[in-house]
Amino acid sequence: MNAWGWILLLALAAAAAAGRQLYRYPGGWKFAFAPEYDGARSDLDSARSAVRGLERAAQKELADARGAVDAAASAYRRRVRNAEERVAYMSDPGRGGYRDELGALSLYEHVLAVSTDDFSGDLPLHEIAVRSDHTRMASHLYLVGPDGRQHLVTYAAADIAEERVRKFVVDVHNAIAAAKSFQLDRPARLRQAKADLHRAENDTSEHEKARLRLEEVTARQNADLRISAARQDLAGAHDRWQELTGRRPH
């Protein structure tokens, strides 16, 4: 920016500052700027500051109290939602989390998903068995479903290494053990989840505490005469300025 640009910028800033001063202290240049009216301007500023300070403090206190109510309500809904999700999961865990996959088999936390030419579906881990054997040409997995039917899945050695198949079988065995343990504990966990949900639904203490706090703040502010008194003082300052200048300030 060249020198003229800076001069123009400074002139605009000075004009804006002067305009703001004239707006705050209406009546003409001398009332807005002359030193002999410093006292009158200070009187107006003090009254304005008193109202502004009290109103801002009251607004902040009220906003904080309302925010606490909203936060408590959100926390309550979150606790209930989490408890509901826990009950739903224990009632019907579904597949559970994904663990691994190998060709036509996908291992989840609670099921082994199968997609072969002769069978497609989910086998519950706690009700199945799996074994494998390996030749130089291929690895064979034998799955026994809940109904006793067997399913054969073959992996050519040229496509999938034997070590990879063995690792997957180990993962399935471990998942079966974990699934059986889960199913054994599931009735007790479901009862606990339902009890936790009942407790979460009935625990409204934090929300009630925040609500009572909001009512107390609202009632106290409604009975507080300081803001109305400060506004009356500001009206008086406006009157004095108008008597002095012929213009009533904003």
C-alpha positions in Angstrom: 0.0 0.0 0.0 1.4 3.4 -0.9 1.5 6.5 1.2 -1.8 7.8 -0.1 -3.4 4.5 0.6 -2.3 4.7 4.2 -3.5 8.3 4.5 -6.9 7.3 3.2 -7.1 4.4 5.6 -6.2 6.5 8.6 -8.7 9.1 7.5 -11.4 6.5 7.3 -10.5 5.1 10.7 -10.6 8.7 12.2 -14.0 9.3 10.6 -15.3 6.1 12.0 -14.1 6.9 15.5 -15.5 10.4 15.3 -18.9 9.0 14.1 -19.0 6.6 17.0 -18.3 9.3 19.5 -21.0 11.5 18.0 -23.4 8.6 18.1 -22.7 7.9 21.7 -22.9 11.5 22.7 -25.4 13.2 20.4 -25.9 16.9 20.3 -23.0 18.2 18.3 -19.2 18.2 18.1 -18.6 20.2 21.3 -20.7 17.9 23.5 -19.0 14.8 22.1 -15.4 16.1 22.3 -15.0 19.3 24.2 -13.2 18.9 27.6 -15.7 21.1 29.4 -18.3 18.3 28.9 -16.1 15.5 30.2 -18.2 15.3 33.4 -21.5 15.0 31.5 -20.0 12.3 29.3 -18.6 10.5 32.3 -22.0 10.7 34.0 -23.6 9.0 31.0 -20.8 6.4 30.7 -21.1 5.4 34.4 -24.8 4.9 34.1 -24.4 2.9 30.9 -21.6 0.7 32.4 -23.7 0.0 35.5 -26.6 -1.3 33.5 -24.4 -3.2 31.1 -22.4 -4.8 33.9 -25.4 -6.0 35.8 -27.2 -7.2 32.7 -24.2 -9.2 31.5 -23.7 -10.8 34.9 -27.4 -11.7 35.1 -27.4 -13.1 31.5 -24.3 -15.1 32.1 -25.6 -16.6 35.4 -28.9 -17.5 33.7 -27.2 -18.9 30.6 -25.0 -21.0 32.8 -28.0 -22.4 34.8 -29.8 -23.2 31.6 -26.7 -24.8 30.1 -26.4 -27.0 33.2 -30.0 -28.1 32.7 -29.4 -29.0 29.1 -26.1 -30.8 30.0 -27.8 -32.8 32.7 -30.7 -33.7 30.3 -28.2 -34.8 27.6 -26.2 -36.8 30.1 -29.4 -38.5 31.3 -30.4 -39.4 27.7 -26.9 -40.7 27.0 -26.9 -42.9 30.1 -30.3 -44.3 29.2 -29.3 -44.8 25.5 -26.1 -46.7 26.5 -28.1 -48.9 28.9 -30.7 -49.6 26.3 -28.0 -50.5 23.8 -26.5 -52.9 26.3 -29.8 -54.6 26.9 -30.4 -54.9 23.2 -26.9 -56.4 22.7 -27.4 -58.9 25.4 -30.8 -59.8 24.1 -29.6 -60.3 20.6 -25.8 -59.9 20.1 -26.0 -60.6 16.4 -22.7 -61.2 14.6 -20.7 -59.1 16.9 -17.4 -57.5 15.9 -15.5 -58.5 12.8 -12.4 -60.6 13.5 -10.9 -62.1 10.3 -11.8 -63.8 7.1 -10.4 -66.5 4.8 -11.9 -67.0 1.4 -15.5 -68.2 1.9 -15.3 -67.8 5.7 -15.7 -64.6 7.7 -15.1 -64.8 11.4 -17.1 -62.5 13.7 -17.3 -62.3 17.5 -20.4 -64.6 17.7 -20.7 -66.3 14.3 -18.8 -67.8 11.5 -20.3 -66.6 8.2 -20.1 -69.1 5.4 -20.6 -68.5 1.7 -19.9 -71.6 -0.4 -21.6 -73.4 -3.2 -23.5 -75.8 -0.9 -24.2 -73.5 2.0 -24.5 -69.8 2.8 -25.4 -68.5 6.2 -24.2 -67.7 9.7 -23.1 -70.5 12.1 -23.3 -69.6 15.8 -19.8 -70.1 17.2 -21.0 -71.6 20.5 -22.8 -74.4 18.6 -20.2 -75.5 16.0 -17.0 -77.4 15.8 -14.2 -77.1 13.3 -11.2 -79.2 12.3 -8.7 -79.2 9.5 -6.2 -81.3 7.6 -3.6 -80.4 5.2 -1.9 -82.0 2.2 0.8 -80.8 -0.1 -1.8 -79.5 -2.6 -4.5 -78.1 -0.3 -5.9 -77.3 3.2 -9.3 -78.6 4.1 -11.6 -77.2 6.8 -14.5 -79.2 8.1 -17.3 -77.3 9.8 -20.0 -79.1 11.9 -23.1 -76.9 12.2 -25.6 -76.9 15.0 -27.8 -79.3 13.1 -24.9 -81.8 12.8 -24.4 -81.2 9.1 -20.8 -80.9 7.9 -19.5 -78.3 5.5 -16.1 -78.6 3.6 -14.1 -75.6 2.6 -10.9 -76.3 0.6 -8.0 -73.9 0.0 -5.5 -74.6 -2.7 -2.0 -74.3 -1.5 -1.2 -72.3 -4.6 -3.7 -69.7 -3.5 -3.4 -69.6 0.3 -0.5 -70.9 2.3 -1.0 -73.6 4.9 0.3 -71.4 7.7 -2.4 -68.9 7.0 -5.1 -71.5 7.1 -3.7 -72.9 10.4 -3.7 -69.5 11.9 -7.3 -68.9 10.9 -8.3 -72.3 12.4 -6.7 -71.3 15.7 -8.5 -68.0 15.6 -11.8 -69.8 15.1 -11.1 -72.2 17.9 -10.4 -69.3 20.3 -13.5 -67.5 19.1 -15.6 -70.6 19.8 -14.2 -70.8 23.3 -15.0 -67.1 23.9 -18.5 -67.4 22.4 -19.3 -70.4 24.7 -18.1 -68.4 27.7 -20.2 -65.4 26.5 -23.3 -67.5 26.1 -22.8 -69.0 29.6 -22.6 -65.6 31.2 -25.2 -64.0 29.0 -28.3 -64.6 31.2 -26.6 -62.9 34.1 -25.3 -60.1 32.0 -28.7 -59.5 30.5 -30.2 -59.3 34.0 -27.5 -56.9 35.0 -28.1 -54.8 31.9 -31.8 -54.6 32.6 -31.1 -53.6 36.2 -28.7 -50.9 34.9 -31.3 -49.6 32.5 -33.9 -49.4 35.2 -31.5 -47.5 37.5 -30.5 -45.2 34.6 -34.1 -44.4 33.8 -34.9 -43.6 37.4 -31.8 -41.6 38.2 -32.9 -38.0 37.4 -31.1 -36.5 40.4 -28.6 -34.4 38.4 -31.3 -33.1 36.1 -33.5 -32.3 39.0 -30.7 -30.5 40.8 -29.9 -28.4 37.7 -33.6 -27.6 37.2 -34.0 -26.4 40.8 -30.9 -24.3 40.4 -32.4 -22.7 37.3 -35.6 -22.0 39.2 -33.6 -20.4 42.0 -31.6 -18.2 39.7 -34.7 -17.1 37.8 -36.6 -16.3 41.0 -33.7 -14.4 42.5 -33.1 -12.4 39.4 -36.8 -11.5 39.1 -36.7 -10.2 42.7 -33.4 -8.4 42.2 -34.0 -4.6 42.1 -30.5 -3.6 41.1 -31.0 -3.8 37.4 -34.3 -1.9 37.5 -32.6 0.7 39.7 -29.6 1.0 37.4 -31.9 1.4 34.4 -33.7 4.2 36.3 -30.3 5.8 36.9 -29.5 5.5 33.2 -32.9 7.1 32.3 -32.0 10.0 34.6 -28.6 10.3 32.9 -30.4 10.4 29.6 -32.7 13.1 30.9 -29.7 15.2 32.1 -27.9 14.8 28.7 -31.1 15.8 26.9 -31.5 18.9 29.1 -27.9 19.8 28.3 -27.8 19.2 24.6 -31.4 18.9 23.4 -30.7 15.4 22.1 -31.6 12.2 23.9 -28.8 9.6 23.8 -29.4 6.0 22.7 
